[in-house]
Amino acid sequence: MGEFSIVLVRPEIPHNTGAIGRLCVGLGVQLDLVRPLGFRLDDKSIQRAGLDYWPHLDVKIHDTWEDYLAAARPKRMFFLSTHGEKSLYACRFEPGDALVFGNESSGLPPGFYERYRDALFRIPMPGPYARSINLANAVSIAAYECYRQLAAS
């Protein structure tokens, strides 16, 4: 499939995952979901947000993070979080990269911030009042930056 992948670790809100699935279909990239999920995959909210694109989605479900790593074997991983100190726009993407996102309420699992410190990036938010942006919007921003870089090379 595509030149990179999107990974959601413990997503909670079905319509965000549905919108991200639709985005992945549009970009031709794989979506990896790491359990636990805050919804069932047959949830009507996912189907509404993903519209009729969901059957075309290349989606893989993993029981644990370690299962994901063993199955996907990503070339490199970029973790997107409000806790990142480096800007997304400092990333230089290559084919085979994975863009990893945490869940809507608590972000990445606590141990990830230390374990993957060197691969932790943020989306710049110059506005003074927002702590974060919607997960589906964040995935869209990062995915299209990755696509822009890979398509230009």
Sequence and secondary structure as in RCSB ss.txt:
>XXXX:A:sequence
MGEFSIVLVRPEIPHNTGAIGRLCVGLGVQLDLVRPLGFRLDDKSIQRAGLDYWPHLDVKIHDTWEDYLAAARPK
RMFFLSTHGEKSLYACRFEPGDALVFGNESSGLPPGFYERYRDALFRIPMPGPYARSINLANAVSIAAYECYRQL
AAS
>XXXX:A:secstr
  SEEEEEES   HHHHHHHHHHHHHHT EEEEES  SS TT HHHHHHHGGGGGG  EEEESSHHHHHHHH  S
EEEEE TT  EEGGG    TTEEEEE BTTTBS TTHHHHTGGGEEE     SS S   HHHHHHHHHHHHHHHH
HH 
